[in-house]
Every structure is written in C-alpha cells, then in structure tokens.
C-alpha cells in the first residue's frame, strides 16, 4: 500500500508563448497547506487591522486628552494670575484704607490685627512651584476678604464725606486781602487809649475790597450794629461762628447758605472805626479764639 505522504500530483502548465507544456509534480497535501496559509494570513491581517484601528482610536483620545489638559492648564494659569492680581489690589485697597483712617484720625487696621494679607498668608501661597495651581479655599477666602473690604470702604467713604463736610465748614482761609493792622490780644483802644483785649484781628485795605466767608455755613445776621457798623455773622456748625464787621455793604442776606471763599460783603469804614478795614472774629464753642489759628 503506497505511503500517502509520498503521493504526488502533477500540475500541467501550458504557456501561451507556443512553447511546450511544463509539468510540475507536488505533494497532494500542498493545496491544503496553501489554503491553511491563506486562512492564517487572513486572520493575521484581521487581527492587525483591528489592533491598528484600536491603537488609532487610543492615539486620537490621547491627543484629545492632551488638548483638554493644555486648555485646563491655560485656564488655571489665567485664574492664578487673576487671583494674584486681585490680591495685590486688595493690598493696595488696604493701604488706601489705612491712609484714610490716618486722615480721619481712626485706628489703623494693622494695629487692630484685622488684616492678614487677604486671609491667605501672603500672595506666594496662591500658586505652587509651577505657578498654575490655586485652591478653592484660597479663592473663597479672597472673595470673602474683598466683600469685607468693600463694606469697610463704603463705611470709610461715609466717614470721609462727613470729615470733608466738617473741613468745608471749619474756618481756614483769610477773609480778605490786606495787611493785619491789629492782632488778637491786648492793645491800646484807639478811642479810649486804655489797654483792652482785642477779640479779633483787623485787616486793612482799600474800600470795596471783597470779603469772603472763611467756611461754609448759614448767614444768621446781616445788619447794622452800634460800634460794629455793618456786620455779618455766619454760623458754620461744628461749634464755629465768624463775625465780619465795619463793612461798606452786603452781598448776602440772612438765611443764605454760603460756601467757603464765597463773597459776602465789601470792606468799609462803618461803625466805630478809625479807617477802612475788616474786623474779623472766630468763635468756637461760644469762646472767641485767635483767628490767626484759622487762617492758612
């Protein structure tokens, strides 16, 4: 009985060139081998294309993740920079707040211990080594601090407005142009020649020289008084009252509200006067004080 492994078959190849046919003897199991090789090759290609498609998909997802990471990094960097900028602004606001407190004569916050650099322990804690990270707690602390500072500044604005109003209603300028001919204090009375206390100052100039209010207030008197001549009295509030005597004429009436520097009358020689001048007095809490202390 012949061995199957030795069985062969003949393949006859007939060329179209006119040459004679060529016979080729191959083992009978060769077609099976070729078929198996084709099947294995097909499976290999299928596995290869599947793996390639899977890897391509993963590469695409990786690129997307990289793009998202870059966007998140940029956003975090932006937020950190904004937080740092806000922190510096809060520090500037704090400095301004302290300056306003100093002007108003209020206690500085640095002394009261209310301020801890935005409550964050310093700007350097807003970012890590790369400068891109900022925690939610720091942002919340920053927001809370800004809210507190906004409320505080609103309060300070009110105090500053009141302070400015008081300054506008406190005598602080010269009531007219001229030279001081008689200061506040003891002097010889020009009429009786006796030593008496002079409760104001006399400023001499030509007749008609404008007289101005040395602070904002309300005119409570504009009339002629014996000895004073034509007199204007202004109540400024805050316990200040000013007198302007020996005027030639008035530029205001009783009840008028005047501003600091506003013309209220004109220099003259009315009443008991030895020459054209203004007699000017400042009263504080009912006491006559030296006007020179209120003339910048």
C-alpha angles and dihedrals in degrees: 000000000000120000111253090216089060094049112113138182130213122236112202114208116194113191121211091224092085094254121131123276120271121220122208123191115208132169114273092240093059095098090054090051091050092048091048090049091051091049092049091046091050091050091048091051091047092051091044094052091045091051091045092052091047092049091046089053091049091048089052092049090047091053090049090051090049090051091049090048091051091049092048091047091051091048093049090048090051092048092048092050090048091050092050090049091049090049091054090048091052089051089051090048089051091052090049090048091053091048091052090048090052092050091049092045092244126144114273115245091229086066094048093051094228095129128072104171094280090323090279101102092247138326093273090072092063094078137037126225093289092048094233107097128085125168127232090235091057091050091048090049090049091050092049092049092050090051092051092047091049091054091046093050091049088055091046091050089057091048091046091051090051090047091050090048090052092049090050089053097045116091108249111142138066112273092218144349119271143075128299108247098173124024131205111282142047118346142149111274107242091219106037095025088222124132107257137161114261107213097196142021130265119222117190128207140129122307113273095029106151118256117208135197109258090211140008117276148108127294107240097172136022106164146110117274127184109259093005094064114198104004135188121195121191125193108209099180122232086084094295125129126169131201127207114188142180092034125169093214147344131253094184140045135220111285095028118134112224134191129224109279095018116138111250103167148333133267117258146146103255123143123009100350136137094204146350109303145117121254106207127188134181119204120194120186089344094307125110110237135185107282090207088073087063100044114091 
